[in-house]
């Protein structure tokens, strides 16, 4: 991997493929399958706890106002939901230790 500020999805796919002895196409297929299942599950349930990782939770976002320049009107946008992830403490501690160095 290159030394840069952030990793891309491509870097993650390569890493996953190496870990599981897959080619990149198979790795992409597996990763997309996990996210597809999570997304579909979150449509039906507000909260998903994945043991030793964290909690995915759908929370309502704050209602916002928007300005329409063509009509000069301020309109209220309908409320939406946002995905929140609460990471378990073991990951938080590892991240804190990593950031200290």
Backbone as JSON Lines, residues from 0, in Angstrom:
{"i":0,"aa":"X","n":[0.83,-1.18,0.0],"ca":[0.0,0.0,0.0],"c":[0.87,1.25,0.0]}
{"i":1,"aa":"X","n":[0.38,2.28,-0.62],"ca":[1.11,3.52,-0.69],"c":[0.97,4.27,0.63]}
{"i":2,"aa":"X","n":[1.95,5.13,0.91],"ca":[1.89,5.93,2.12],"c":[1.13,7.21,1.81]}
{"i":3,"aa":"X","n":[-0.13,7.29,2.24],"ca":[-0.95,8.47,2.01],"c":[-1.83,8.69,3.22]}
{"i":4,"aa":"X","n":[-2.53,9.8,3.24],"ca":[-3.32,10.17,4.41],"c":[-4.5,9.24,4.65]}
{"i":5,"aa":"X","n":[-5.05,8.68,3.62],"ca":[-6.24,7.84,3.76],"c":[-6.14,6.65,2.82]}
{"i":6,"aa":"X","n":[-6.94,5.65,3.12],"ca":[-7.03,4.47,2.26],"c":[-8.3,4.55,1.44]}
{"i":7,"aa":"X","n":[-8.26,4.0,0.27],"ca":[-9.45,4.0,-0.58],"c":[-10.12,2.63,-0.5]}
{"i":8,"aa":"X","n":[-11.29,2.54,-1.1],"ca":[-11.98,1.26,-1.15],"c":[-11.14,0.24,-1.92]}
{"i":9,"aa":"X","n":[-10.4,0.7,-2.89],"ca":[-9.53,-0.19,-3.67],"c":[-8.46,-0.83,-2.78]}
{"i":10,"aa":"X","n":[-7.88,0.0,-1.89],"ca":[-6.88,-0.52,-0.95],"c":[-7.49,-1.58,-0.05]}
{"i":11,"aa":"X","n":[-8.7,-1.32,0.42],"ca":[-9.38,-2.28,1.3],"c":[-9.67,-3.58,0.56]}
{"i":12,"aa":"X","n":[-10.1,-3.48,-0.69],"ca":[-10.39,-4.69,-1.48],"c":[-9.13,-5.52,-1.65]}
{"i":13,"aa":"X","n":[-8.02,-4.88,-1.96],"ca":[-6.76,-5.6,-2.11],"c":[-6.35,-6.29,-0.81]}
{"i":14,"aa":"X","n":[-6.51,-5.57,0.3],"ca":[-6.18,-6.12,1.61],"c":[-7.06,-7.32,1.92]}
{"i":15,"aa":"X","n":[-8.35,-7.2,1.69],"ca":[-9.3,-8.29,1.96],"c":[-9.0,-9.49,1.08]}
{"i":16,"aa":"X","n":[-8.7,-9.23,-0.19],"ca":[-8.39,-10.32,-1.13],"c":[-7.15,-11.08,-0.68]}
{"i":17,"aa":"X","n":[-6.12,-10.36,-0.23],"ca":[-4.9,-11.02,0.25],"c":[-5.18,-11.84,1.51]}
{"i":18,"aa":"X","n":[-6.0,-11.3,2.42],"ca":[-6.31,-11.99,3.67],"c":[-7.03,-13.31,3.45]}
{"i":19,"aa":"X","n":[-7.9,-13.35,2.45],"ca":[-8.75,-14.52,2.24],"c":[-8.39,-15.32,0.99]}
{"i":20,"aa":"X","n":[-7.23,-15.06,0.42],"ca":[-6.77,-15.76,-0.79],"c":[-7.81,-15.74,-1.9]}
{"i":21,"aa":"X","n":[-8.29,-14.54,-2.22],"ca":[-9.28,-14.35,-3.29],"c":[-8.69,-13.42,-4.34]}
{"i":22,"aa":"X","n":[-9.29,-13.45,-5.54],"ca":[-8.93,-12.4,-6.48],"c":[-9.78,-11.17,-6.14]}
{"i":23,"aa":"X","n":[-9.45,-10.04,-6.74],"ca":[-10.11,-8.79,-6.37],"c":[-11.6,-8.8,-6.68]}
{"i":24,"aa":"X","n":[-11.99,-9.44,-7.76],"ca":[-13.41,-9.5,-8.12],"c":[-14.22,-10.27,-7.08]}
{"i":25,"aa":"X","n":[-13.68,-11.38,-6.62],"ca":[-14.36,-12.17,-5.6],"c":[-14.44,-11.4,-4.28]}
{"i":26,"aa":"X","n":[-13.38,-10.67,-3.97],"ca":[-13.38,-9.87,-2.74],"c":[-14.43,-8.77,-2.81]}
{"i":27,"aa":"X","n":[-14.52,-8.09,-3.95],"ca":[-15.54,-7.05,-4.11],"c":[-16.93,-7.64,-3.95]}
{"i":28,"aa":"X","n":[-17.14,-8.81,-4.54],"ca":[-18.44,-9.47,-4.46],"c":[-18.81,-9.78,-3.0]}
{"i":29,"aa":"X","n":[-17.86,-10.29,-2.23],"ca":[-18.13,-10.61,-0.82],"c":[-18.4,-9.36,0.0]}
{"i":30,"aa":"X","n":[-17.58,-8.33,-0.19],"ca":[-17.74,-7.09,0.58],"c":[-19.07,-6.43,0.25]}
{"i":31,"aa":"X","n":[-19.41,-6.36,-1.03],"ca":[-20.69,-5.76,-1.42],"c":[-21.86,-6.56,-0.86]}
{"i":32,"aa":"X","n":[-21.71,-7.88,-0.78],"ca":[-22.76,-8.72,-0.22],"c":[-23.03,-8.39,1.24]}
{"i":33,"aa":"X","n":[-21.97,-8.16,2.0],"ca":[-22.13,-7.81,3.42],"c":[-22.86,-6.47,3.55]}
{"i":34,"aa":"X","n":[-22.43,-5.47,2.8],"ca":[-23.06,-4.16,2.89],"c":[-24.5,-4.18,2.36]}
{"i":35,"aa":"X","n":[-24.76,-4.98,1.35],"ca":[-26.12,-5.12,0.82],"c":[-27.04,-5.72,1.87]}
{"i":36,"aa":"X","n":[-26.57,-6.77,2.54],"ca":[-27.37,-7.41,3.59],"c":[-27.6,-6.45,4.75]}
{"i":37,"aa":"X","n":[-26.57,-5.71,5.15],"ca":[-26.7,-4.76,6.25],"c":[-27.7,-3.67,5.89]}
{"i":38,"aa":"X","n":[-27.6,-3.14,4.69],"ca":[-28.52,-2.07,4.26],"c":[-29.96,-2.57,4.24]}
{"i":39,"aa":"X","n":[-30.2,-3.74,3.69],"ca":[-31.57,-4.27,3.65],"c":[-32.1,-4.58,5.04]}
{"i":40,"aa":"X","n":[-31.24,-5.04,5.92],"ca":[-31.67,-5.32,7.29],"c":[-32.01,-4.03,8.02]}
{"i":41,"aa":"X","n":[-31.23,-2.97,7.77],"ca":[-31.46,-1.69,8.44],"c":[-32.77,-1.04,7.99]}
{"i":42,"aa":"X","n":[-33.26,-1.39,6.82],"ca":[-34.54,-0.85,6.36],"c":[-35.67,-1.34,7.27]}
{"i":43,"aa":"X","n":[-35.55,-2.58,7.75],"ca":[-36.61,-3.18,8.57],"c":[-36.4,-2.96,10.06]}
{"i":44,"aa":"X","n":[-35.16,-2.76,10.48],"ca":[-34.84,-2.64,11.91],"c":[-34.06,-1.35,12.14]}
{"i":45,"aa":"X","n":[-34.31,-0.71,13.27],"ca":[-33.65,0.56,13.57],"c":[-32.23,0.39,14.11]}
{"i":46,"aa":"X","n":[-31.95,-0.77,14.68],"ca":[-30.67,-0.95,15.35],"c":[-30.13,-2.36,15.1]}
{"i":47,"aa":"X","n":[-28.83,-2.44,14.8],"ca":[-28.17,-3.73,14.61],"c":[-26.9,-3.73,15.44]}
{"i":48,"aa":"X","n":[-26.78,-4.7,16.33],"ca":[-25.57,-4.83,17.14],"c":[-24.74,-5.98,16.57]}
{"i":49,"aa":"X","n":[-23.53,-5.65,16.17],"ca":[-22.6,-6.67,15.68],"c":[-21.56,-6.88,16.78]}
{"i":50,"aa":"X","n":[-21.58,-8.07,17.33],"ca":[-20.74,-8.37,18.48],"c":[-19.26,-8.11,18.19]}
{"i":51,"aa":"X","n":[-18.56,-7.55,19.16],"ca":[-17.14,-7.21,19.1],"c":[-16.81,-6.18,18.02]}
{"i":52,"aa":"X","n":[-17.82,-5.49,17.51],"ca":[-17.57,-4.43,16.52],"c":[-18.26,-3.14,16.91]}
{"i":53,"aa":"X","n":[-19.6,-3.18,16.96],"ca":[-20.31,-1.96,17.31],"c":[-21.79,-2.06,17.02]}
{"i":54,"aa":"X","n":[-22.46,-0.92,17.13],"ca":[-23.9,-0.83,16.92],"c":[-24.19,0.13,15.79]}
{"i":55,"aa":"X","n":[-24.87,-0.36,14.76],"ca":[-25.37,0.5,13.69],"c":[-26.78,0.91,14.06]}
{"i":56,"aa":"X","n":[-27.06,2.19,14.0],"ca":[-28.37,2.68,14.41],"c":[-28.85,3.77,13.47]}
{"i":57,"aa":"X","n":[-30.13,3.69,13.1],"ca":[-30.74,4.75,12.28],"c":[-31.33,5.79,13.22]}
{"i":58,"aa":"X","n":[-30.9,7.04,13.05],"ca":[-31.39,8.12,13.89],"c":[-32.01,9.19,13.0]}
{"i":59,"aa":"X","n":[-33.09,9.82,13.47],"ca":[-33.67,10.9,12.66],"c":[-32.74,12.11,12.64]}
{"i":60,"aa":"X","n":[-32.59,12.68,11.48],"ca":[-31.77,13.88,11.32],"c":[-32.63,15.11,11.62]}
{"i":61,"aa":"X","n":[-31.99,16.19,11.93],"ca":[-32.68,17.43,12.25],"c":[-33.35,17.98,10.98]}
{"i":62,"aa":"X","n":[-34.58,18.48,11.15],"ca":[-35.25,19.11,10.01],"c":[-34.46,20.37,9.63]}
{"i":63,"aa":"X","n":[-34.36,20.59,8.35],"ca":[-33.62,21.75,7.86],"c":[-34.5,22.6,6.96]}
{"i":64,"aa":"X","n":[-34.05,23.82,6.79],"ca":[-34.75,24.71,5.87],"c":[-33.86,24.91,4.66]}
{"i":65,"aa":"X","n":[-34.47,25.04,3.52],"ca":[-33.7,25.29,2.3],"c":[-34.26,26.52,1.61]}
{"i":66,"aa":"X","n":[-33.38,27.18,0.9],"ca":[-33.74,28.38,0.16],"c":[-33.8,28.04,-1.31]}
{"i":67,"aa":"X","n":[-34.93,28.36,-1.95],"ca":[-35.09,28.15,-3.38],"c":[-34.87,29.48,-4.08]}
{"i":68,"aa":"X","n":[-33.75,29.66,-4.77],"ca":[-33.44,30.97,-5.37],"c":[-34.38,31.36,-6.51]}
{"i":69,"aa":"X","n":[-34.97,30.39,-7.18],"ca":[-35.85,30.74,-8.29],"c":[-37.18,31.32,-7.81]}
{"i":70,"aa":"X","n":[-37.64,30.9,-6.63],"ca":[-38.92,31.43,-6.12],"c":[-38.73,32.33,-4.91]}
{"i":71,"aa":"X","n":[-37.5,32.47,-4.43],"ca":[-37.18,33.26,-3.24],"c":[-37.97,32.82,-2.01]}
{"i":72,"aa":"X","n":[-38.24,31.54,-1.91],"ca":[-38.97,31.0,-0.77],"c":[-38.06,30.14,0.09]}
{"i":73,"aa":"X","n":[-38.33,30.18,1.38],"ca":[-37.64,29.29,2.3],"c":[-38.6,28.15,2.61]}
{"i":74,"aa":"X","n":[-38.16,26.94,2.3],"ca":[-39.02,25.76,2.47],"c":[-38.42,24.85,3.53]}
{"i":75,"aa":"X","n":[-39.27,24.13,4.22],"ca":[-38.8,23.17,5.2],"c":[-38.62,21.82,4.52]}
{"i":76,"aa":"X","n":[-37.44,21.24,4.7],"ca":[-37.17,19.93,4.12],"c":[-37.76,18.85,5.02]}
{"i":77,"aa":"X","n":[-38.23,17.76,4.44],"ca":[-38.73,16.67,5.28],"c":[-37.58,16.04,6.06]}
{"i":78,"aa":"X","n":[-37.89,15.53,7.25],"ca":[-36.84,14.93,8.06],"c":[-36.37,13.64,7.4]}
{"i":79,"aa":"X","n":[-35.1,13.35,7.58],"ca":[-34.49,12.15,7.03],"c":[-33.84,11.38,8.16]}
{"i":80,"aa":"X","n":[-33.24,10.27,7.81],"ca":[-32.53,9.47,8.8],"c":[-31.07,9.41,8.45]}
{"i":81,"aa":"X","n":[-30.26,9.29,9.48],"ca":[-28.82,9.13,9.27],"c":[-28.37,7.86,9.97]}
{"i":82,"aa":"X","n":[-27.32,7.27,9.44],"ca":[-26.76,6.05,10.01],"c":[-25.67,6.42,11.0]}
{"i":83,"aa":"X","n":[-25.8,5.93,12.21],"ca":[-24.83,6.2,13.26],"c":[-24.14,4.89,13.64]}
{"i":84,"aa":"X","n":[-22.84,4.95,13.87],"ca":[-22.09,3.76,14.29],"c":[-21.45,4.05,15.63]}
{"i":85,"aa":"X","n":[-21.76,3.23,16.62],"ca":[-21.11,3.31,17.92],"c":[-20.12,2.16,17.99]}
{"i":86,"aa":"X","n":[-18.85,2.49,18.04],"ca":[-17.8,1.48,18.03],"c":[-17.57,0.97,19.45]}
{"i":87,"aa":"X","n":[-17.3,-0.33,19.59],"ca":[-17.06,-0.9,20.91],"c":[-15.77,-0.35,21.5]}
{"i":88,"aa":"X","n":[-15.65,-0.41,22.81],"ca":[-14.53,0.21,23.52],"c":[-13.18,-0.34,23.11]}
{"i":89,"aa":"X","n":[-13.07,-1.63,22.8],"ca":[-11.76,-2.19,22.43],"c":[-11.22,-1.52,21.17]}
{"i":90,"aa":"X","n":[-12.1,-1.24,20.19],"ca":[-11.66,-0.53,18.99],"c":[-11.3,0.91,19.31]}
{"i":91,"aa":"X","n":[-12.06,1.54,20.18],"ca":[-11.77,2.92,20.55],"c":[-10.4,3.02,21.21]}
{"i":92,"aa":"X","n":[-10.08,2.08,22.11],"ca":[-8.78,2.1,22.77],"c":[-7.64,1.89,21.77]}
{"i":93,"aa":"X","n":[-7.84,0.98,20.81],"ca":[-6.8,0.76,19.79],"c":[-6.61,2.0,18.94]}
{"i":94,"aa":"X","n":[-7.7,2.7,18.6],"ca":[-7.57,3.92,17.83],"c":[-6.85,5.01,18.61]}
{"i":95,"aa":"X","n":[-7.16,5.15,19.88],"ca":[-6.5,6.16,20.7],"c":[-5.01,5.9,20.81]}
{"i":96,"aa":"X","n":[-4.64,4.63,21.02],"ca":[-3.22,4.27,21.11],"c":[-2.52,4.54,19.8]}
{"i":97,"aa":"X","n":[-3.19,4.26,18.7],"ca":[-2.59,4.47,17.38],"c":[-2.39,5.96,17.1]}
{"i":98,"aa":"X","n":[-3.32,6.79,17.55],"ca":[-3.22,8.22,17.31],"c":[-2.15,8.87,18.18]}
{"i":99,"aa":"X","n":[-1.85,8.28,19.33],"ca":[-0.82,8.84,20.21],"c":[0.57,8.73,19.6]}
{"i":100,"aa":"X","n":[0.83,7.69,18.83],"ca":[2.17,7.48,18.27],"c":[2.38,8.26,17.01]}
